[in-house]
Amino acid sequence: MAREKTKFKNKVSEWLQKTFKEDLNEKVERFLSIPSIDPIPTVEKFVQLIHEVFQLYTNGLFYSTVALCGITAERLCYDIIEDSKITINETTLSSSQKETLHRLNQAVLIDTLFEWGLVKKETKKKLHKIRKIRNKYIHPSEFSKQESKKDALKILGLLCQVINNEYGPDPNTRYTIVYGRIKRQY
């Protein structure tokens, strides 16, 4: 029994190595085509998804890349809310009160972040573009397999631009990194 299990394990290992190597050159090219992101704080929840997004795209899983970029962009919005001081009628919202904003649909959430001055106009536009590409894949009648590679790279580029725009090191960035945490520039 143990011998059969070892044989099976070896076959699976060989198969995985073979499938990975089959299109290795294409994977290298896809990896090299990923836009760069400036250093960002690793404690933010959206950052935990970035590595997976890059892996999906590199491995040619374009539909999944689009989906996870949409999820990551939405998570980024929630992280901005969590890290912001939001005051209504002279009362600062608590964490649990901010969580009610998570129920907003994505378009309203993006517009709200902009209207409250929590993201830049450029970020708002790019987040809406990400949302529209994501929605194209959520609604199957609009889905085209041929476009998935192009759309995956496009949405990945938009996500990287949003991250650089809001978390990047330039002086116009709304956030800086202080002791591993995002700090809003006021």
C-alpha angles and dihedrals in degrees: 000000000000090000092054090048091052091048091050091047090051092049091051090048092050092047093050092048091048094049092047093050095045094080099017094133091054090048091052091050092048091049091050091049093059110112115244125249124207118237111295131185112272094209094072113099096229090059090064088067098049095080090052092049091054091048092050093051094043090052092050096251093140101162089051090047090057092048095048093045088056091049092046092051091051091047088051088056091052091049090053090052092048092050096046131088104233117187126189120181090350091304120115112224117244122226092261091049090051089052089067086068087065088074093066116106112254097255092052091044092055093046091047092052089052095044090051091050094245095124134028124254090248090054091050091054093048093046089054090050089051090049092051094049090047091049091052088063096042091057105061096202088069096042119113119183091206092060097048097089093048093044092047092056091043095051091043089053091049091050091051090049091052091050092048091045095053103027104025125118099248118116092247092061115119093215135046131188115250118177092339095308132101113252119193116231108232 
